[in-house]
Amino acid sequence: MAEPKSIPNEPMPLDMDNRDPNNLNDHVRVLFEDAFGEPEGSHSIPGVWSMSYKTFNGVKNCCYIVLSVLCGCPLAFCWALEFACVQCCHIWMVGPCIHIWKINVSCMKMFYSSCVHCLCDPCWEACGLCLSLIRVQNKNG
């Protein structure tokens, strides 16, 4: 009995720890230190700096969680539809059009190549014959 074939592009199991394995969104990673910095001579009191750190991270994380709960699944659904439509378009329209284009271009390439050879080859052969008669002699004087 034949073994069942595995699907070549089957998605990887969901990694709950590393959620951006291809580093797609490094550009939106914002830490407190990326947004705020107090130079020498302009330090707030430690309590303010510490509380600002906690406030920034708490609000950012809480807001992200609320927005992802409200928008994550609907947007994932919309993007899945978009990618499915693009995939379908490429498989059923773009791919065949490219194949037809390659077939037609190969015919044009043969025609163009024949024309160039018919027009240019006699000229290059004549130049080659004329230049082949040139002899260079070295006279040591």
N, C-alpha and C positions, 0 to 999 in steps of 0.2 A: 504494500500500500504506500502511495506517495505521501511524502511529508508536505504539510501545507506551507505555502510560501509566505514569508513575512512581508509585510507592506514596507517598501523602502523608505518612505517619508513619514513613517508613523511618529507622532510627536513624542518627545521625551517625557518621562514621568515628571509631575509637577514638583519643583524644588522649592519648598517653603522657606528655606534659609537664604539662598542666593536667588533673588527674584529678578535680577538684571544680569544674567550670565554673559550677555554680549555687550554690556556697558552701553546700552542704547540711550540712557538718560543721565549720563554723568554731568551733562551741562545744566541740569536743573537741581543738582544736589547743592543745597544751601545750608551751611552750618552757621551758628552764631558768629564764629570767628571770621566767616566770609563776608558778613554784613557789617560787623561792628569791630572797632579797634580804637583803643584810647592811646594816643601817643604819650611819650614821656612828658610830664609837666601838665597833663590834662586828665588826671585820674579822678573818677568819682569815688565816693566812699565805698569800701568793699561790699557793704550790704546792698547798695544800689546796683552795683555791677553784678553781683550774684543773683539778685532778684530779677534783673533785666534778662539774664541768661535763662533762668527758669521760666519766666514769662514768655520769652520768645519761643523757646522749644515747646512749651506746653500749648500755646496758642497754635503754633504751626502744625504740630502733630495732631491736635484735637480737630482743627479745621480740615486737615487732610483726611482724617478718618471719616468725618461727617460727609465731606464731599465725595470721597470714594464710595461710601455706602450708598449715597443718593444717586451718584452718576456712574459708578463703575460698571454695573451689569448692563444698564441701558446703552452706555457708550460701547461696551464690549460687543453687544449685539449689533449696534450700528456699524462698527468697524469690521465685524465678521461678515456682515452683508456686503460691505464695500470691497473687502478683499475677495470674497466669493465672486462678485460681479467682475472685478478686474481679472481674476483667474479665468473665469468663463470666457471673457472677452478675448484674452490672449490665446486660450486653447482653441476656441471656435472661430475667431475672426482674424486676429493679428498673425498667429502662426501660419494659417493657410495663405494669407496675403503675402507674407514674407516668402513662402515657398514658391508661389506663383511669380513673384518678383524675381527671385533667383533664376527660375526657368527662363523667363523672358530676357533677363539681362545676359544670361549665357548665350542666347541666340544673337543678341545685339553685339556681344563681345566677339563672337566668331565672325559676324559680318564686318565689324569695324577692323578687326585684325586682318581680314582678307583685303579690304580696301587699302589699308596702310601698306601691306606687303606689296600689292599690285602697283601702288603709286611710288613708294619709296625705294623698294629693292633695286629697281633698275638704276636709279640715281646713285645709290651707295655702291653698287657693283661697278659702275663706270668710274666713280671716284677711286675705288679700290684698285682698279686696273691702271688708271693714270698714275696713281701714287706708287704702285708696285714697281714702276719702271725707274724710280729714283734710286740711285746707287750712291752710297756714302763711302768715300775713300779717305783713309787717314794717311796724310803725308807727313812723314817725320823729316823735318827739315834741315 
